[in-house]
Amino acid sequence: MSFFNYHMPPFLNVMGAFYVLVAAPFLISFLRQGYWRGVFSQLSRELYHYRLWVIPVLALELLLIKFADLPVTLWVKALDDNIHAYTFWDFICSCAEGGFVAGFLFTIFMLANYFNKYKLSQVARISLMSSIYGGLANGVLKFIFNRQRPSIGLDQWHFFAFFESGAKHFGDLMYAYNSMPSGHTISTLAAIMPFFLAYQSKKIRIGLVIWALMVNFSRVYTINHWLSDVVMASILGIIIGVAVFKVNEFRFKK
C-alpha cells in the first residue's frame, strides 16, 4: 500500500473552502482582540525560565537522531507488515492535520457561543490561535532544517536540503525535505495545552494526553516523520500552548 494515496474527496475540499471563508472574519477579529499580543515575549520568558533544560534537550535530540531514528523507523515498517494497521494510523494523521484541527476548534467555539458557555468559548479561541501560531512556527523551522523524510530516504542525517542540488523542485521542499519538526504534532500539542491548563478534570487531561500520544505515534508509524521530529515538535507545541494560554489567561476573569 502506498504511503501517500490518501486524498480528501472533492466535496469535502469545497466545503472546507467555504468553512474557511466563514471562519476568516472571526480569526481576523481574534487577532485584533490581541490573542497573539505578547506571545513572542512570553515564549522568550518561558525559554529563559527553562534555560537549564536547553542543552539536555538538544543532547537528547542528537542521541535520538544517532541511535533511535533509523531503528524505530525500520521497526514500525516491519510492524506494519505483520499487523497491517496503516489505514487506522493514517486516519489519525488526517484528524491531526492543521486544517482539521483548526476547523474542529472553530466548531467548538461556535457551539460554545451558541450555548453561552463562556469559559469553553474562550479556551477554544485561545486553543485555535495557539494551534495556528504553532503551525506558523513549524513552517519557519521546516524551512530552516530542510530535513529529509524517512519515507523519501533512510538517511536520518540528511538536513539542509535547500542548499543541495538534490532538492531541485519546490515540491520537494514542500514535503520531501521538511521533516523536522512534525507540523501535525506541534499544532496538536499547541491546541491541547490551553484545554489541559484550563480544566482540572483528570478524565479530560488523560484523554488529551492519550490523543497527543496517538498523534505522535501515527506520524512515526506512517513513516512521515522520524522519532526525533515528533519529540522536538511535542516540546515546541507544549511551550507555544503554554505561552499563548498565559498571555490570554486574564480573559477568564472578565
LINFENNOR-V131647 format. One record per residue. N is the residue number from 1. OMEGA is omega in radians with two decimals (NA if undefined). Layout:
n=N omega=OMEGA
n=N omega=OMEGA
This chain:
n=1 omega=-3.14
n=2 omega=3.12
n=3 omega=-3.00
n=4 omega=-3.12
n=5 omega=3.14
n=6 omega=3.07
n=7 omega=3.11
n=8 omega=3.12
n=9 omega=-3.12
n=10 omega=-3.13
n=11 omega=-3.14
n=12 omega=3.06
n=13 omega=3.14
n=14 omega=3.14
n=15 omega=3.09
n=16 omega=3.12
n=17 omega=3.11
n=18 omega=3.14
n=19 omega=3.08
n=20 omega=3.12
n=21 omega=3.10
n=22 omega=-3.05
n=23 omega=-3.03
n=24 omega=3.13
n=25 omega=3.11
n=26 omega=-3.14
n=27 omega=3.09
n=28 omega=3.10
n=29 omega=3.12
n=30 omega=3.09
n=31 omega=3.13
n=32 omega=3.12
n=33 omega=3.01
n=34 omega=3.14
n=35 omega=3.05
n=36 omega=-3.07
n=37 omega=3.11
n=38 omega=-3.10
n=39 omega=-3.11
n=40 omega=3.11
n=41 omega=3.12
n=42 omega=3.06
n=43 omega=3.12
n=44 omega=3.13
n=45 omega=3.12
n=46 omega=3.12
n=47 omega=3.11
n=48 omega=-3.13
n=49 omega=-3.12
n=50 omega=-3.06
n=51 omega=-3.13
n=52 omega=-3.14
n=53 omega=-3.04
n=54 omega=-3.11
n=55 omega=3.08
n=56 omega=3.14
n=57 omega=3.10
n=58 omega=3.10
n=59 omega=3.10
n=60 omega=3.13
n=61 omega=3.13
n=62 omega=3.11
n=63 omega=3.10
n=64 omega=3.14
n=65 omega=-3.05
n=66 omega=-2.96
n=67 omega=-3.00
n=68 omega=-3.00
n=69 omega=-3.09
n=70 omega=3.12
n=71 omega=-3.14
n=72 omega=3.13
n=73 omega=3.11
n=74 omega=3.14
n=75 omega=-3.11
n=76 omega=3.08
n=77 omega=3.10
n=78 omega=3.14
n=79 omega=-3.12
n=80 omega=3.08
n=81 omega=-3.10
n=82 omega=-3.03
n=83 omega=3.07
n=84 omega=-3.12
n=85 omega=-3.05
n=86 omega=-3.08
n=87 omega=3.13
n=88 omega=-3.08
n=89 omega=3.04
n=90 omega=3.06
n=91 omega=3.09
n=92 omega=3.07
n=93 omega=-3.12
n=94 omega=3.13
n=95 omega=-3.13
n=96 omega=3.08
n=97 omega=-3.07
n=98 omega=-3.13
n=99 omega=3.13
n=100 omega=3.14
n=101 omega=3.14
n=102 omega=3.13
n=103 omega=3.12
n=104 omega=-3.14
n=105 omega=3.11
n=106 omega=3.09
n=107 omega=3.09
n=108 omega=3.12
n=109 omega=-3.11
n=110 omega=3.13
n=111 omega=3.12
n=112 omega=3.08
n=113 omega=-3.09
n=114 omega=-3.11
n=115 omega=3.07
n=116 omega=3.07
n=117 omega=-2.97
n=118 omega=-3.09
n=119 omega=3.13
n=120 omega=3.11
n=121 omega=-3.14
n=122 omega=3.14
n=123 omega=3.12
n=124 omega=3.10
n=125 omega=-3.12
n=126 omega=3.14
n=127 omega=3.13
n=128 omega=-3.13
n=129 omega=3.08
n=130 omega=3.14
n=131 omega=3.13
n=132 omega=3.11
n=133 omega=3.11
n=134 omega=3.11
n=135 omega=3.12
n=136 omega=3.10
n=137 omega=3.11
n=138 omega=3.13
n=139 omega=3.13
n=140 omega=-3.10
n=141 omega=3.10
n=142 omega=-3.13
n=143 omega=-3.14
n=144 omega=-3.03
n=145 omega=-3.13
n=146 omega=-3.11
n=147 omega=3.13
n=148 omega=3.11
n=149 omega=3.14
n=150 omega=3.11
n=151 omega=-3.14
n=152 omega=3.14
n=153 omega=-3.07
n=154 omega=3.06
n=155 omega=-3.05
n=156 omega=3.14
n=157 omega=-3.09
n=158 omega=3.10
n=159 omega=3.00
n=160 omega=-3.13
n=161 omega=3.14
n=162 omega=-3.08
n=163 omega=-3.10
n=164 omega=3.12
n=165 omega=-3.13
n=166 omega=3.13
n=167 omega=-3.02
n=168 omega=-3.04
n=169 omega=3.13
n=170 omega=3.12
n=171 omega=3.09
n=172 omega=-3.12
n=173 omega=-3.14
n=174 omega=3.10
n=175 omega=-2.96
n=176 omega=-3.03
n=177 omega=3.03
n=178 omega=-3.04
n=179 omega=-3.05
n=180 omega=-0.12
n=181 omega=3.12
n=182 omega=-3.14
n=183 omega=3.10
n=184 omega=-3.07
n=185 omega=-3.08
n=186 omega=3.12
n=187 omega=-3.14
n=188 omega=-3.13
n=189 omega=3.10
n=190 omega=3.12
n=191 omega=-3.09
n=192 omega=-2.99
n=193 omega=3.09
n=194 omega=3.08
n=195 omega=-3.13
n=196 omega=-3.11
n=197 omega=-3.07
n=198 omega=-3.08
n=199 omega=-3.08
n=200 omega=-3.10
n=201 omega=3.13
n=202 omega=-3.14
n=203 omega=3.13
n=204 omega=-3.10
n=205 omega=3.10
n=206 omega=3.10
n=207 omega=3.12
n=208 omega=3.13
n=209 omega=3.13
n=210 omega=3.14
n=211 omega=3.12
n=212 omega=3.13
n=213 omega=3.11
n=214 omega=3.11
n=215 omega=3.14
n=216 omega=-3.12
n=217 omega=-3.11
n=218 omega=-3.12
n=219 omega=3.10
n=220 omega=-3.08
n=221 omega=-3.11
n=222 omega=3.08
n=223 omega=3.06
n=224 omega=-3.08
n=225 omega=2.96
n=226 omega=3.11
n=227 omega=-3.11
n=228 omega=3.07
n=229 omega=-3.07
n=230 omega=3.13
n=231 omega=3.11
n=232 omega=-3.12
n=233 omega=3.12
n=234 omega=-3.14
n=235 omega=-3.14
n=236 omega=3.13
n=237 omega=3.11
n=238 omega=-3.12
n=239 omega=3.13
n=240 omega=3.13
n=241 omega=3.11
n=242 omega=-3.10
n=243 omega=-3.13
n=244 omega=3.12
n=245 omega=-3.07
n=246 omega=-3.12
n=247 omega=3.12
n=248 omega=-3.08
n=249 omega=-3.12
n=250 omega=-3.10
n=251 omega=3.13
n=252 omega=-3.08
n=253 omega=-3.12
n=254 omega=NA
